[in-house]
Amino acid sequence: MLLLRCPHCGERAETEFSYGGEAGIQRPPDPAGLSDAEWADYLFNRKNPRGAHAELWNHALGCRRWFIVQRDTVNYRISESHEL
């Protein structure tokens, strides 16, 4: 089990949180101008890197705030967490 550090509540068990996916995804400025393939790419395709990765997490059973966690996908080590 991961121990995540909420910037507002401190360190808690992973079971208190909901994973929100890759951090830093920007919504296209003109969604109506995208082709179906471009829209599908925005919605479904993510980097899925090996190594350091920024993720969104929500403290669902605590303060209910979103924050960013820097986690290594190889060894699951968390280097930092901070507010959005």
N, C-alpha and C positions, 0 to 999 in steps of 0.2 A: 504494500500500500504506500502511496505517495503521501508525504506531509507537505502541504502547501502553506505558504505564508501569505495570508490575506493582509494587504497594507493597512486595513482598518481594524481587524480583529486578532491578528497574530496567527501563529502556526496552528493548523487544524488538519484533521484527517481528510484524505481525498473524498471520502463519502459525503462530506458536507458541500461539495462543489459540483458544478456542471461544466463540462468542457464546451467551449464555444468555437473551436477551430483555430485556424491560422490567423494570427494577428496581422494587421496592416493591409487587409484587402480593401481596395478602394472601389466604390460603386462607379460604374461607367457614367460620365457626365451626360451622355445622350443615349439612354437605354433603347429608345424607340428606333435609333439609327443603326442598331446592331443587327447583324444577320442572326439566324437561328443558331448557327455554329458558334458565333462569337458570344452570344448570350449563354449558351450551354457551357462554353469554356469558363466564363465568369462564374456561373453558378456551381459547377461541379469539379473543376480541375484545380488542384492545389499542389504546392511544391513537394511536400512530403520528403524533406531533406534528411540525410543521415548526418547527425551531429546537432549543433546548436540551432535552436528553433524558437521563435516567439509565438506564444499561444494566448488565446483569450480564455479566461475562466470567470465563472460567476459563483459567488459565495451564496448558493441557493438556500442553505439552512442557517445562514447567519445574517450578515448585513445586506445581502442581496445585491451587492455592487459588483460591477465588472472590473477586471484588472488584467494586467499582462504578466505572464510568467515566461522567463527565459529557461528552457529545458533542453537538455541534451537527449536526443532520441535514441542514442546508442546505449547509454548507461543510466538514463532517467534522472541524472543529477540536475537539480534546480539551482541555477546560479543567482537568480534574483527574481523579485516580483515587485511591481510598481503599479500605481494608479494609471488609468487611461489618460 
